[in-house]
Amino acid sequence: MAPQTACFIVIGNEILSGRTQDANTVVLAHALNCQGIKLEETRTIPDIRERIISTLNECRTRFDFIFTSGGIGPTHDDITSSSIADALGLPLTCHEETFTLLEKCFEPGSFNKARQRMAWFPQGAEPIKSDISVAPGFSIKNIYVMAGVPSIFHSMVNWLVPRLPKGKPLQSLSWYGFNVYESSIAEPLTKLQEEYPTLDLGSYPFEKGEKKGVALVAKGYDAQSVQEAGKRIKLILQNIKATPFEGDP
Amino acid sequence: MAPQTACFIVIGNEILSGRTQDANTVVLAHALNCQGIKLEETRTIPDIRERIISTLNECRTRFDFIFTSGGIGPTHDDITSSSIADALGLPLTCHEETFTLLEKCFEPGSFNKARQRMAWFPQGAEPIKSDISVAPGFSIKNIYVMAGVPSIFHSMVNWLVPRLPKGKPLQSLSWYGFNVYESSIAEPLTKLQEEYPTLDLGSYPFEKGEKKGVALVAKGYDAQSVQEAGKRIKLILQNIKATPFEGDP
């Protein structure tokens, strides 16, 4: 059975301007791997209504799950919720439970309009909770909308992903060879890939300070094939007199 | 004059699996800002021929420049060059100058087929050089193809971007307020955005260890407006009794 697929849409000018380095993709990818959902694409787009709508409508029928981050705070540039409502042709409505929770957090009189905006979701949305912020994300149809701030995003992912339908988790095995060039192992690796067409065999040059080399990775949803291919990868490195090293160098 | 636009396509299973955190977007974004080119979108897609072709063909008419990273090495999963040739309907041909340069780097007899692949580009492509690797990237039409390894990518960006047509550089000014909530400054910031519709005013919560707060950023291509809006942002923070702090906290 093919795994369920996901697309992650990062909504944020601050990523596109280079101000902020995205740290959320790694967090989401790991959580989805464990849940047996395959992250197949990510996109980063600006906080522009038309771009959010068109991207969402392009992606939501192509993938089983759409995750978004960013643009659900209280300021003028936080337009994710209303854009998603527009994309789906749904009205934006006040989520009473969230409104009440938020209201309790603020001193009387300071629960202003900007703060109230965080309780408005597309009609029918369910909140996505976190340990860190009272203001939730939300899910509507196959779209899961989360905060951009990494600690809140992380907490929302931890709450949400285990609640999604579980597939076979992705298995992965890596062997590292120091001072190995990709071009030295290209040929036997190609042959191995042909023998295991359902696996994804990758070769990734790495550099960590002085340490350089290549990481050879076998990934797939069939644990036995991954184990077998892993042993063969170790042999490939040994055959060129490299010392295979398991785990992150 | 509207700035020229760019899309960055990251080709790499290792990013989608969460194995590797993308470090290249920040590098490209900064270089493009200086050159007056606006990074409008990024996508991360797997090393799958059909996905590379469809993504490229979707994007290359929408944006002035397409940059890619990843998949130009010597192994079986390095299929970027041939996929781009397919997308453009061009044959893959041997780039003689690159072939000769690469051949010189290897001991006689060890310039194998895998290594030779790195000299094959879509017909008519020009090499993109770097200080670090003899194997170049290449440009063809409005597509600029670079390596995924961060040090090589960085070096290729340094070589390439200053050679692109220069627009007005992006101006940016940030003020940081510690222990400030976005919802406290949402209202005056909205008003300021209405006064400066050509600028992009953003509000970004930050957390660095114990330090938390909000960064208020004014960005645009008109230096004077950015300066003016910057002064007003400082006032917004002072009006809520925060001490505005310029530059990264």
Chai-1 contact restraints between the chains, C-beta under 6 A:
chainA,res_idxA,chainB,res_idxB,connection_type,confidence,min_distance_angstrom,max_distance_angstrom,comment,restraint_id
A,N13,B,G202,contact,1.0,0.0,6.0,A-B,restraint_1
A,E14,B,Y204,contact,1.0,0.0,6.0,A-B,restraint_2
A,L16,B,L39,contact,1.0,0.0,6.0,A-B,restraint_3
A,S17,B,A29,contact,1.0,0.0,6.0,A-B,restraint_4
A,G18,B,V26,contact,1.0,0.0,6.0,A-B,restraint_5
A,G18,B,A29,contact,1.0,0.0,6.0,A-B,restraint_6
A,G18,B,H30,contact,1.0,0.0,6.0,A-B,restraint_7
A,Q21,B,V26,contact,1.0,0.0,6.0,A-B,restraint_8
A,V26,B,G18,contact,1.0,0.0,6.0,A-B,restraint_9
A,V26,B,Q21,contact,1.0,0.0,6.0,A-B,restraint_10
A,A29,B,S17,contact,1.0,0.0,6.0,A-B,restraint_11
A,A29,B,G18,contact,1.0,0.0,6.0,A-B,restraint_12
A,H30,B,G18,contact,1.0,0.0,6.0,A-B,restraint_13
A,L39,B,L16,contact,1.0,0.0,6.0,A-B,restraint_14
A,E41,B,I45,contact,1.0,0.0,6.0,A-B,restraint_15
A,T42,B,T44,contact,1.0,0.0,6.0,A-B,restraint_16
A,R43,B,R43,contact,1.0,0.0,6.0,A-B,restraint_17
A,T44,B,T42,contact,1.0,0.0,6.0,A-B,restraint_18
A,I45,B,E41,contact,1.0,0.0,6.0,A-B,restraint_19
A,G73,B,E182,contact,1.0,0.0,6.0,A-B,restraint_20
A,P74,B,E182,contact,1.0,0.0,6.0,A-B,restraint_21
A,P74,B,S183,contact,1.0,0.0,6.0,A-B,restraint_22
A,P74,B,A186,contact,1.0,0.0,6.0,A-B,restraint_23
A,T75,B,E182,contact,1.0,0.0,6.0,A-B,restraint_24
A,T75,B,A186,contact,1.0,0.0,6.0,A-B,restraint_25
A,T75,B,L189,contact,1.0,0.0,6.0,A-B,restraint_26
A,T75,B,S203,contact,1.0,0.0,6.0,A-B,restraint_27
A,H76,B,T190,contact,1.0,0.0,6.0,A-B,restraint_28
A,H76,B,Q193,contact,1.0,0.0,6.0,A-B,restraint_29
A,D77,B,G202,contact,1.0,0.0,6.0,A-B,restraint_30
A,A114,B,S183,contact,1.0,0.0,6.0,A-B,restraint_31
A,A114,B,A186,contact,1.0,0.0,6.0,A-B,restraint_32
A,R115,B,S183,contact,1.0,0.0,6.0,A-B,restraint_33
A,V149,B,P205,contact,1.0,0.0,6.0,A-B,restraint_34
A,E182,B,G73,contact,1.0,0.0,6.0,A-B,restraint_35
A,E182,B,P74,contact,1.0,0.0,6.0,A-B,restraint_36
A,E182,B,T75,contact,1.0,0.0,6.0,A-B,restraint_37
A,S183,B,P74,contact,1.0,0.0,6.0,A-B,restraint_38
A,S183,B,A114,contact,1.0,0.0,6.0,A-B,restraint_39
A,S183,B,R115,contact,1.0,0.0,6.0,A-B,restraint_40
A,A186,B,P74,contact,1.0,0.0,6.0,A-B,restraint_41
A,A186,B,T75,contact,1.0,0.0,6.0,A-B,restraint_42
A,A186,B,A114,contact,1.0,0.0,6.0,A-B,restraint_43
A,L189,B,T75,contact,1.0,0.0,6.0,A-B,restraint_44
A,T190,B,H76,contact,1.0,0.0,6.0,A-B,restraint_45
A,Q193,B,H76,contact,1.0,0.0,6.0,A-B,restraint_46
A,G202,B,N13,contact,1.0,0.0,6.0,A-B,restraint_47
A,G202,B,D77,contact,1.0,0.0,6.0,A-B,restraint_48
A,S203,B,T75,contact,1.0,0.0,6.0,A-B,restraint_49
A,Y204,B,E14,contact,1.0,0.0,6.0,A-B,restraint_50
A,P205,B,V149,contact,1.0,0.0,6.0,A-B,restraint_51
